Amino acid sequence: MAIQKFAVSTDGHSAHHDEEARFRLWQETYCGRIDDLKRLSSDPFTGHWSFTRIGDFGMCRFRGTPHAGQRETQQIATSGDEKLSIGFNLAKTTHRFFQRGRETVVPDSQPLLYRADEAYGYVGASDYVVMAFPRRMLGALGARAEALVGHSLDGELPALRHLRRYLCLLDEPDMATDDPALADHVLDTVEDLVVLALGASGDAQVMAQMRGMRSARHAEITALIARGFADPAFSVQRLATTIGVSPGYIQKLLHESGQSFTERVLELRLAKARAMLADRRNDAIKVSDIALACGFSDISYFNRSFRRRFGSAPNDFRSR
């Protein structure tokens, strides 16, 4: 099993057509694979869909112009497997969702549970992430989930907050891989977060908390470290404040993976410095400026760390 990705976008459509003709061409090309879409105004329509698939689990992230859409029964694959979906509105505006004769107003950051194997429609969506998963993933929770179909969920539940963040992380292009162990790990994490969000109890709750919540936290922490390490003021205290946990919790979680916060940040900074020093386009930049750009505020500490890690001083590495 692998983590597969592909994307669909309106970018690049012929500028020789007027807007209405471009939109019709786009509909004819892609709407059989996505939803039947309708513009809500005469303004130019833009849209970018990125899809991720792992076995019978799938997710989609959309960003673009607010629009109306519907998916009819004949467009839904008859795989014989019942599917549920959880979608998150990531826009700053609301949109409306319709299924089973019910209309639900979906505000910013609000999650919604619905049937992916039944017809549905929506109006005003512009930024969202949605996942579709087999009903069997829920086990005994399936009956409870059925009662929640078409209803908004509590977006403040920790499991749902982490699920939203985890799906956005999974949407990153570099998450595609043929590694079956990683794919299984992703599915386990998603499953645990979903069953927690929908009301797991007893042993199932304990297992999901131990596995899914911690895994999602770890993924979020490492992603934020990868984005912030080059800031000299970046610290475990700042990271803890950002995600609302204690510095000790972050340190404990990272130690479980074999590397402390300090070690992880140092490794990323040194790797970036090495890459910058090896790039001839940076020959005119002083070593001290490169060190600062990589997050080092102390040039002596940078020189010692670089020599210890790569076996030569930064200037010697550059001259080679």
C-alpha positions in Angstrom: 0.0 0.0 0.0 1.3 3.5 -0.9 0.3 7.1 -0.3 -0.7 8.3 -3.8 -1.3 11.9 -4.8 -2.6 13.9 -7.8 -3.9 17.3 -8.4 -6.5 19.1 -10.7 -6.4 22.8 -11.4 -7.9 25.4 -13.6 -4.5 27.0 -14.1 -3.3 26.9 -17.6 -6.6 26.8 -19.4 -6.5 28.6 -22.7 -6.6 32.4 -22.5 -8.1 32.5 -26.0 -11.5 31.6 -24.6 -13.8 33.9 -22.8 -14.5 33.1 -19.1 -17.8 31.3 -19.8 -16.2 29.1 -22.4 -13.2 28.3 -20.2 -15.4 27.3 -17.4 -17.5 25.0 -19.6 -14.3 23.4 -21.0 -13.1 22.8 -17.4 -16.5 21.3 -16.4 -16.4 18.9 -19.4 -12.9 17.9 -18.6 -13.0 17.3 -14.9 -16.5 17.4 -13.4 -17.1 13.7 -14.0 -14.2 13.0 -11.5 -15.2 15.7 -9.0 -18.6 17.3 -8.4 -20.9 19.1 -10.9 -20.0 22.8 -10.2 -21.8 26.0 -10.8 -20.4 29.5 -10.6 -22.1 31.9 -8.2 -21.2 35.0 -10.1 -19.7 36.0 -13.5 -16.3 36.6 -12.0 -13.4 34.4 -13.2 -13.5 30.9 -11.6 -10.3 29.4 -10.2 -9.8 26.2 -8.4 -7.1 23.8 -7.2 -7.9 20.3 -5.9 -5.2 18.1 -4.4 -6.1 14.4 -3.8 -4.5 11.9 -1.5 -5.4 8.2 -1.6 -4.3 5.3 0.7 -6.1 2.1 -0.1 -9.8 2.8 0.4 -9.1 6.0 2.3 -9.1 9.3 0.4 -8.9 13.0 1.1 -9.2 16.2 -1.0 -8.1 19.8 -0.3 -9.7 22.6 -2.3 -8.8 26.3 -2.6 -10.5 28.6 -5.0 -13.5 30.7 -6.0 -16.7 30.2 -3.9 -19.1 28.0 -5.9 -22.0 25.6 -5.7 -21.6 21.9 -6.3 -23.5 18.6 -6.2 -22.6 15.0 -6.5 -25.3 12.7 -7.8 -25.7 9.0 -7.1 -24.5 8.0 -10.6 -21.2 9.8 -9.9 -20.4 7.8 -6.8 -18.3 4.7 -7.3 -20.2 1.5 -6.6 -17.4 -0.2 -4.7 -19.8 -2.1 -2.4 -18.2 -0.4 0.6 -20.1 2.1 2.7 -18.2 5.4 3.0 -18.5 8.3 5.4 -16.8 11.7 5.2 -15.7 14.3 7.6 -15.1 17.8 6.0 -13.6 20.9 7.5 -14.5 24.4 6.3 -11.1 26.3 6.2 -12.5 29.6 4.8 -13.3 32.6 6.8 -16.9 32.5 5.5 -19.7 30.0 5.9 -21.1 27.7 3.3 -24.2 25.5 3.2 -24.4 21.7 2.8 -27.4 19.6 1.8 -28.0 15.9 2.3 -31.0 13.7 3.0 -33.3 16.8 2.8 -31.3 18.6 5.5 -29.6 21.9 5.2 -26.6 22.6 7.4 -24.8 25.9 7.7 -21.0 25.3 8.1 -19.0 28.1 9.7 -15.3 28.7 9.7 -13.3 25.7 11.0 -16.5 23.7 11.5 -16.3 19.9 10.9 -19.2 18.1 9.3 -20.0 14.4 9.1 -21.9 13.1 6.0 -22.3 10.1 3.8 -19.9 10.0 0.9 -21.9 7.2 -0.8 -25.1 9.3 -1.0 -26.0 12.3 -3.1 -25.2 15.7 -1.6 -24.8 19.4 -2.5 -23.2 22.6 -1.2 -23.2 26.3 -1.9 -20.5 28.9 -1.1 -17.5 26.5 -0.5 -14.1 28.1 -1.2 -11.5 26.5 1.0 -11.9 23.1 2.6 -10.4 19.7 3.4 -12.5 16.6 3.3 -11.7 12.9 3.9 -13.7 9.8 2.9 -13.3 6.5 4.8 -14.9 3.1 5.0 -17.6 2.7 7.6 -15.9 -0.4 8.9 -13.1 1.8 10.2 -15.4 2.8 13.0 -16.3 -0.7 14.2 -19.0 -0.6 16.8 -19.1 3.2 16.5 -20.7 2.9 13.1 -24.3 3.0 14.5 -23.5 6.1 16.6 -21.9 7.8 13.6 -25.0 7.2 11.5 -27.0 9.3 13.9 -24.6 12.2 13.4 -24.8 12.2 9.6 -25.6 15.7 8.3 -24.8 17.4 11.6 -22.0 19.7 12.5 -19.5 18.3 14.9 -17.8 20.1 17.8 -14.8 21.7 16.2 -13.2 22.4 19.6 -12.8 18.7 20.5 -9.0 18.0 20.6 -9.4 15.0 18.4 -11.1 17.0 15.7 -8.6 19.9 15.9 -5.8 17.4 15.5 -7.6 15.6 12.7 -7.9 18.9 10.8 -4.2 19.7 11.2 -3.2 16.2 10.4 -5.1 16.2 7.1 -3.6 19.5 6.1 -0.2 18.1 6.9 -1.0 15.0 4.8 -1.9 17.3 1.9 1.7 18.4 1.6 3.2 17.2 -1.8 6.2 15.5 -0.2 3.9 13.1 1.7 3.6 10.8 -1.4 5.5 7.6 -0.7 5.7 3.9 -1.6 6.6 3.0 1.9 3.8 0.6 3.1 4.8 1.0 6.8 4.3 4.8 6.6 1.0 4.4 4.8 -0.2 2.0 7.5 0.9 4.4 10.2 -1.0 7.3 8.6 -4.2 5.2 8.4 -3.8 4.1 12.1 -3.5 7.8 13.1 -6.5 8.9 11.1 -8.6 6.0 12.4 -7.7 6.8 16.0 -8.5 10.4 15.7 -11.9 9.7 14.0 -13.0 7.2 16.6 -12.0 9.6 19.4 -13.9 12.4 17.7 -17.1 10.3 17.3 -17.2 9.2 20.9 -14.9 6.1 21.6 -14.9 4.9 25.2 -13.3 2.3 27.3 -10.3 0.4 25.9 -10.9 1.8 22.4 -10.6 5.3 23.7 -7.4 4.5 25.7 -5.8 2.9 22.6 -6.8 5.7 20.3 -5.4 8.3 22.7 -2.1 6.5 23.1 -1.6 6.0 19.4 -3.5 8.5 17.3 -3.4 11.7 19.4 0.3 11.3 20.2 1.1 10.5 16.6 -0.8 13.6 15.4 0.9 15.8 18.0 4.3 14.5 17.0 3.6 15.1 13.3 2.5 18.7 14.1 5.5 19.4 16.3 8.0 18.1 13.7 6.3 20.1 11.0 6.5 23.3 13.0 10.1 22.7 13.8 10.9 22.3 10.1 9.2 25.6 9.4 10.7 27.6 12.3 14.2 26.3 13.0 16.0 29.1 11.0 14.6 31.8 13.4 17.4 32.5 16.0 14.6 33.2 18.6 12.9 29.8 17.9 12.6 27.8 21.1 10.7 25.0 22.7 8.9 27.5 24.9 7.7 29.4 21.8 6.6 26.2 20.1 4.7 25.1 23.2 2.8 28.4 23.3 1.9 28.0 19.7 0.3 24.6 20.0 -1.0 25.0 23.6 1.1 22.3 25.4 3.9 22.4 27.9 7.6 22.4 26.9 8.1 19.2 28.9 5.4 17.4 26.9 7.2 18.4 23.6 10.6 17.2 25.0 9.1 13.9 26.1 7.4 13.3 22.8 10.5 14.0 20.8 12.7 11.9 23.1 10.5 8.9 22.3 11.6 9.3 18.6 15.3 9.4 19.6 16.1 13.1 19.2 15.6 16.0 21.6 14.2 19.4 20.5 17.7 20.9 20.7 19.3 18.1 18.7 16.6 18.3 16.0 16.8 22.0 15.6 20.6 21.9 15.5 20.6 19.2 12.8 18.2 21.2 10.6 20.3 24.4 11.0 23.6 22.7 10.2 22.1 20.9 7.2 20.8 24.3 5.8 24.2 25.9 6.5 26.0 23.1 4.7 23.7 23.4 1.7 24.2 27.2 1.5 28.0 26.9 1.8 28.0 24.3 -1.0 26.0 26.6 -3.3 28.4 28.7 -5.4 25.8 31.4 -5.7 26.4 32.2 -2.0 30.2 32.6 -2.3 29.9 36.4 -1.8 27.9 35.9 1.5 30.0 35.9 4.7 30.0 32.8 6.7 28.7 34.7 9.7 25.7 35.9 7.6 25.0 32.3 6.5 25.1 31.2 10.1 22.6 33.9 11.1 20.3 33.0 8.2 20.3 29.4 9.5 19.3 30.3 13.0 22.8 30.6 14.7 23.3 33.8 16.8 26.7 32.7 18.1 29.3 32.3 15.3 31.8 30.5 17.6 29.1 27.9 18.5 28.3 27.5 14.8 31.9 26.9 13.9 32.3 24.3 16.6 29.1 22.5 15.8 29.8 22.5 12.1 33.3 21.1 12.5 32.0 18.4 14.9 29.2 17.4 12.5 31.0 17.5 9.2 34.6 17.2 10.1 35.8 20.6 8.8 35.4 24.3 9.5 32.7 26.2 7.4 35.4 28.1 5.5 37.3 24.9 4.7 34.1 23.2 3.5 33.4 26.2 1.2 36.9 26.2 -0.3 36.5 22.5 -1.2 
